[in-house]
């Protein structure tokens, strides 16, 4: 498997090659110019993501987290979405401690689009580990930085 840095380069070069700079301008405006875009529609970046997963696989453990962090720190929103798509594909295999990583993702370059997606993933995690629901949500509500 590629190193997280090389994997990220593969994602970025694939997305950039397929992007539409004109469409990207509209996407950036829609998101109040908070993020850069390649100009890919959701079906396009999802299809490209599937192709990348088929070729490169999906990392596990700390490598998954490292790659997801790199993707979430990227300036292009489609790369941020790639991180969430990747985590979603392997989420049910994650241990209960993965809730801490979800918390990290929620507070990284967060905006309504990623928080909505992550809230669904967190809900699934809570269904897998119901004993986490009350203590984690209470801590988040008290934090002032969580939804």
Backbone as a ProteinNet text record, in pm:
[ID]
protein_1_A
[PRIMARY]
XXXXXXXXXXXXXXXXXXXXXXXXXXXXXXXXXXXXXXXXXXXXXXXXXXXXXXXXXXXXXXXXXXXXXXXXXXXXXXXXXXXXXXXXXXXXXXXXXXXXXXXXXXXXXXXXXXXXXXXXXXXXXXXXXXXXXXXXXXXXXXXXXXX
[TERTIARY]
85.1	0	89.2	40.8	113.4	124	226.1	233.6	116.3	74.6	-35.5	-8.2	115.4	148.7	135.2	181.4	169.2	23.7	-48.8	-191.4	-263.9	-235.6	-296.3	-261.9	-138.4	-97.8	-179.7	-202.3	-284.1	-425.7	-483.7	-619.5	-622.6	-530.7	-530.3	-507.6	-414	-387	-504.3	-569.7	-687.1	-801.5	-828.7	-937.5	-907.9	-784.5	-749.2	-765.8	-722.6	-732	-876.9	-967.4	-1108.7	-1189.8	-1129.1	-1202.1	-1246.1	-1335.8	-1389.6	-1373.1	-1267.7	-1241.4	-1358.4	-1435	-1549.8	-1655.5	-1683.9	-1779.9	-1726.4	-1595.4	-1534.6	-1565.4	-1568.8	-1598.5	-1737.4	-1834.4	-1969.5	-1976.4	-1903	-1901.7	-1840.7	-1732.8	-1669.2	-1763.4	-1831.8	-1925.9	-2038.8	-2090.2	-2197.8	-2155.2	-2028.6	-1976.8	-1911.3	-1951.3	-1905.3	-1753.2	-1694.2	-1549.1	-1467.8	-1523.4	-1452.9	-1349	-1369.1	-1286.8	-1258.5	-1150.2	-1119.2	-1193.4	-1220.2	-1285.9	-1215.5	-1218.2	-1171.2	-1280.8	-1404.5	-1515.6	-1575.7	-1569	-1629.2	-1766.5	-1863.8	-1994.2	-1981.5	-2072.2	-2065.5	-2055.9	-2139.5	-2125.6	-1987.4	-1925	-1792.4	-1685.1	-1682.5	-1577.4	-1602.1	-1729	-1758.1	-1706	-1731.5	-1683.5	-1530.8	-1467.8	-1321.2	-1267.7	-1334.6	-1293.9	-1300.4	-1407.6	-1420.9	-1308.3	-1272.5	-1161.7	-1030.6	-1008.5	-886.1	-885.3	-997.1	-1004.6	-976.8	-1028.1	-1008.2	-860.5	-790	-648.2	-559.4	-583.3	-493.6	-538.3	-665.1	-718.1	-751.2	-803.3	-834.5	-744.3	-665.7	-575.3	-651.7	-580	-639.2	-562.8	-623.9	-557.9	-504.8	-383	-321.7	-295.9	-271.7	-250.3	-378.1	-492	-620.9	-635.5	-607.1	-620.5	-524.1	-401.6	-303.2	-349.2	-395.3	-442	-565.9	-658.1	-778.9	-742.1	-646.6	-602.6	-543.3	-457.3	-397.5	-505.8	-603.6	-712.7	-798.7	-825.7	-908.3	-834.6	-702.7	-623.7	-603.3	-641	-621.1	-715.7	-671.7	-753.2	-871.1	-866.8	-974.6	-1081.6	-1204.8	-1315.1	-1339.7	-1322.9	-1344.4	-1247.9	-1128.1	-1031.8	-1079.3	-1138.6	-1200.1	-1310.7	-1392.5	-1500.8	-1445.1	-1333	-1268.5	-1236.4	-1184.6	-1152.6	-1276	-1387.2	-1509.7	-1563.8	-1555.2	-1598.1	-1515.1	-1385.5	-1295.1	-1328.1	-1343.5	-1375.5	-1510.6	-1606.6	-1739.5	-1733.3	-1647	-1639.4	-1590.3	-1512.3	-1455.8	-1503.1	-1597.5	-1638.3	-1686	-1762.6	-1820	-1714.2	-1593	-1483.1	-1400.4	-1434.3	-1352	-1388.8	-1289.9	-1316.3	-1389.5	-1439.5	-1515.9	-1432.3	-1301	-1214.2	-1211.2	-1261.3	-1263.2	-1348	-1430.5	-1512.9	-1424.1	-1307	-1213.3	-1166.3	-1150.3	-1110.9	-1225.9	-1348.2	-1463.7	-1467	-1440.7	-1439.3	-1333.8	-1218.3	-1112.2	-1158	-1222.3	-1269	-1376.3	-1463	-1571.4	-1515.5	-1404.4	-1348.6	-1238.8	-1218	-1116.7	-1183.8	-1158.5	-1213.5	-1364	-1431.1	-1573.3	-1659.7	-1763.8	-1865.8	-1987.7	-2101	-2223.8	-2215.9	-2146.6	-2145.5	-2073.6	-1957.9	-1886.1	-1946.9	-1997	-2057.9	-2184.6	-2264.3	-2382.8	-2343	-2241.8	-2195.4	-2142.1	-2058.6	-2000.7	-2105.4	-2211	-2315.4	-2380.5	-2394.3	-2448.9	-2352.8	-2223.9	-2124.5	-2116.7	-2124	-2123.1	-2247.2	-2361.8	-2484	-2469.5	-2407.1	-2381.9	-2287.7	-2185.3	-2089.7	-2160.3	-2248	-2322.8	-2415.7	-2470.2	-2553.6	-2469.1	-2344.2	-2254	-2206.1	-2193.8	-2143.2	-2236.2	-2357.6	-2457.9	-2415.6	-2327.6	-2283.4	-2202.1	-2157.2	-2082.5	-2173.3	-2296.4	-2383.4	-2397.2	-2442.4	-2467.7	-2340.4	-2234.4	-2117.5	-2051.2	-2046.2	-1981	-2064.8	-2194.8	-2277.6	-2285.3	-2287	-2286.8	-2157.5	-2045.8	-1917	-1914.3	-1965.9	-1967.7	-2057.3	-2174.1	-2264.3	-2202.1	-2124.5	-2060.6	-1937.8	-1887	-1761.1	-1774.4	-1890.2	-1907.5	-1852.4	-1788.8	-1730.6	-1786.4	-1889.5	-1948.7	-2095.3	-2156	-2293.9	-2381
-118.3	0	124.1	227.8	354.4	418	498.1	578.8	676.8	726.2	823.3	944.3	991.2	1107.3	1075.9	958.2	920.3	891.5	833.7	807.8	941.3	1038.7	1171	1231.4	1218.2	1271.1	1205.6	1074.9	1003.8	1061.6	1081.3	1137.5	1275.9	1361.1	1498.9	1505.2	1426.4	1431.3	1375.6	1273.3	1216.4	1317	1378.3	1475.8	1599.7	1645.8	1765	1739.5	1622.3	1589.8	1585.1	1544.8	1531.7	1657.6	1753.8	1871.8	1965.6	2053.3	2155	2290.6	2365.7	2492.4	2590.8	2589.6	2680.7	2642.1	2513.7	2466.4	2493.2	2480.2	2503	2643.1	2740.6	2877.8	2887.1	2821.2	2819.5	2745.6	2634.8	2559.2	2641.7	2710.9	2794.4	2906.4	2966.5	3073.8	3020.1	2901.4	2840.6	2819.4	2785	2760	2885.6	3001.3	3131.3	3144.9	3082.1	3088.9	3043	2947.5	2890.6	2787.1	2726.1	2613.9	2623.3	2559.7	2543.7	2420.4	2418.3	2304.1	2272.9	2145.2	2103.4	2120.1	2126.2	2137.4	2003.1	1908.4	1776.5	1772.1	1716.3	1690.2	1565	1548.8	1434.8	1300.6	1272.9	1142.8	1122.3	1231.7	1221.3	1187.9	1261.1	1230.8	1097.6	1057.3	926.1	816	828.6	728.3	723.9	839.2	843.1	782	807.7	749.7	598	544.8	399.1	341	410	363.5	363	467.3	475.2	365.8	343.6	237	100.7	79.3	-48.9	-72.4	32.8	20.6	18.5	109.2	129.5	59.6	19	-36.5	74.5	35.4	131.3	97.4	193.3	164.7	133.5	78.4	42.2	108.6	106.9	152	293.6	310.9	443.9	499.6	411.8	459.4	521.5	461.8	519.6	658.8	670.3	799.4	902.7	861.3	954.5	1005.6	914.4	955.9	1044.1	1007.4	1089.1	1228.9	1237.6	1369.5	1452.6	1390.2	1461.4	1511.8	1426.5	1464.9	1575.4	1567.9	1670.8	1803.7	1799.5	1922.3	1985.2	1914	1964.4	2080.8	2172.1	2289.9	2259	2146.4	2113	2030.4	2075.9	2013	1870.5	1843.2	1706.6	1609.1	1656	1571	1548.7	1650.1	1632.6	1527.5	1535.4	1438.3	1297.3	1287.2	1156.9	1094.9	1175.2	1124.6	1065.5	1137	1089.3	965.1	961.3	842.7	721.7	741.7	633.6	584.2	675.5	637.6	566.9	615.4	554.8	409.2	379	243	141.5	185.9	92.1	119.7	208.1	253.1	141.1	46.9	-56	-152.3	-145.1	-229.8	-161.3	-38.8	40	12	20	-1	119	101.5	209.7	335.9	322.3	439.1	528.5	479.2	557.1	682.8	688.4	807.3	930.7	913.1	1024.2	1076.9	986.5	1029	1101.8	1054.1	1127.1	1269.5	1282.5	1415.6	1504.2	1447.4	1522	1567.1	1476.3	1510.7	1619.7	1612.5	1710.8	1851.7	1862.8	1994.8	2037.3	1960	1991.9	2047.4	2172.9	2236.8	2210.6	2217.5	2181.5	2291.9	2249.5	2334.4	2244.7	2298.3	2219.6	2090.3	2090.8	1972.6	1854.6	1878.9	1767.8	1729.7	1827.4	1796.3	1712.8	1743.8	1661.9	1517.6	1499.9	1365.8	1293.9	1362.7	1301.2	1268.6	1348.4	1318.4	1183.5	1151.1	1019.7	908.3	930	828.5	810.5	920.2	912.6	838.3	862.4	790.9	640.9	599.9	456.8	403.8	480.8	438.9	423.8	517.3	507.6	385.9	349	227.8	102.9	106	-7.1	-10.3	106.6	119.4	211.4	164.3	251.5	308.3	239.8	290.5	419.7	453.5	578.1	699.3	675.2	784.4	894.2	860	963	1035.7	964.2	1039.4	1124.8	1074.2	1149.7	1270.8	1251	1365	1470.9	1428.8	1526.7	1607.9	1540.6	1610.5	1706.8	1664.2	1749.5	1871.5	1849.8	1963.1	2065.2	2018	2108.3	2177.9	2127.2	2179.4	2316.1	2348.4	2474.2	2473.7	2362.8	2355.6	2239.3	2177.6	2064.3	2095.5	2023.1	2048.7	2005.6
0	0	0	-64	-69.7	68.5	85.9	208.1	205.7	321.5	321.6	232.2	228.7	146	-2.9	-43.8	-185.3	-221.6	-128.4	-150.4	-171.5	-85.5	-99.2	-235	-276.7	-407.5	-518.8	-507.8	-607	-610.2	-494.7	-486.4	-550.5	-510.6	-560.2	-711.1	-761.2	-905.5	-985.1	-933.1	-1000.1	-1002.3	-889	-881	-965.7	-961.6	-1039.2	-1188.8	-1234.7	-1376.9	-1424.3	-1336.5	-1373.7	-1343.2	-1278	-1232.5	-1343.3	-1306.6	-1397.2	-1327.4	-1363.1	-1294.3	-1297.5	-1404.3	-1411.2	-1307.8	-1299.5	-1199	-1058.3	-1040.7	-909.5	-857.9	-946.6	-905	-841.8	-902.4	-846.5	-714.5	-704.2	-579.5	-466.4	-497.3	-395	-350.3	-444.5	-410	-322.5	-355	-277.4	-132	-112.6	22.3	81.2	29.9	80.2	78.3	-21.2	-42.7	79.1	151.5	266.2	223.5	104.2	60.8	-88.2	-129.5	-271	-322.4	-450.7	-515.6	-646.8	-683.2	-815.4	-919.9	-876	-968.8	-1005.2	-912.7	-933.8	-868	-938.3	-877.7	-791.6	-696.9	-605.1	-677.4	-779.1	-845.2	-908	-948.7	-1010.7	-907.6	-795.9	-698.8	-628.8	-615.2	-556.9	-649.1	-779.2	-875.5	-877.7	-875.9	-873.3	-744.1	-633.5	-505.3	-510.6	-566.9	-578.6	-662	-770.2	-853.9	-774.6	-698.7	-618.4	-512.7	-445.2	-344.8	-408.1	-529.5	-597.5	-628.9	-663.2	-698.6	-574.3	-482.2	-368	-240.4	-234.2	-111.1	-12.5	101.6	207.9	325.6	370.3	482	609.9	704.6	832.9	946.6	1062.1	1184.2	1176.4	1224.6	1228.6	1089.5	992	854.9	800.5	831.1	792.7	853.4	981.5	1048.9	990.7	963.2	906.8	771.4	685.8	553.9	565.9	651.9	670.5	720.6	811.3	860	746.5	667.2	553.9	459	432.4	341.5	401.5	530.1	593.8	605.4	610.2	616.6	479.4	374.2	238.6	210	125.9	94.9	3.6	-68.1	-161.7	-92.1	-105.4	-33.6	-81.1	-209.2	-256.9	-189.7	-156.3	-85.5	58.1	118.5	250.7	243.1	138.3	120.6	100.6	29.3	10	146	238.3	372.1	438.8	430.6	495.3	426.3	294.6	219.2	261.3	275.6	314.4	455.6	548.9	686.8	692.2	616.2	614.4	569.3	473.5	420.4	523.4	620.2	717.6	860.4	873.8	1005.8	1097.8	1047.3	1134.3	1187.9	1134.1	1181.1	1289.7	1323.2	1414.8	1560.6	1649.6	1792.4	1852.6	1972.3	2035	2053.9	2068.7	2086.1	1962.3	1851.2	1727.3	1742.6	1845.5	1868.1	1885.4	1942.5	1956.5	1822.3	1726.2	1592.3	1523.7	1544.6	1490.7	1546.5	1674.3	1736	1669.7	1644.9	1576.4	1437.8	1364.4	1229.8	1233.5	1332.1	1343.2	1362.3	1429.8	1459.6	1362.2	1255.2	1154.5	1029.9	998.3	878.4	866.5	978.5	980.2	921.5	857.2	797.7	790.9	758	764.9	683.7	570.3	484	548.1	608.8	670.7	805.2	879.1	1008.5	989.3	887.9	859.4	831.4	749.5	713.6	837.5	913.3	1032	1137.5	1146.6	1245.1	1215.2	1088.2	1051.2	1090.7	1067.2	1103	1254.1	1326.9	1473.1	1522.6	1461.1	1498.7	1482	1373.1	1350.9	1458.6	1490.5	1593.7	1728.5	1760.8	1885.9	1886.2	1772.2	1767.4	1791.9	1747.1	1771.6	1916.7	1977.4	2114.4	2194	2224.7	2287	2422.3	2492.7	2623.2	2611.6	2491.3	2470.6	2451.9	2411.9	2368.8	2473.7	2592.3	2694.4	2736.8	2776.1	2823.4	2714.8	2593.9	2486.8	2447.6	2429.1	2387.6	2497.6	2623	2732.3	2732.1	2710	2704.5	2586.4	2473.5	2354.8	2376.4	2437.1	2460	2554.8	2649.7	2745.1	2686.8	2575.8	2521.2	2456	2402.2	2331.3	2190.1	2148.7	2014.7	1934	1983.1	1912.3	1888.3	1797.8	1762.9	1875.2
[MASK]
+++++++++++++++++++++++++++++++++++++++++++++++++++++++++++++++++++++++++++++++++++++++++++++++++++++++++++++++++++++++++++++++++++++++++++++++++++

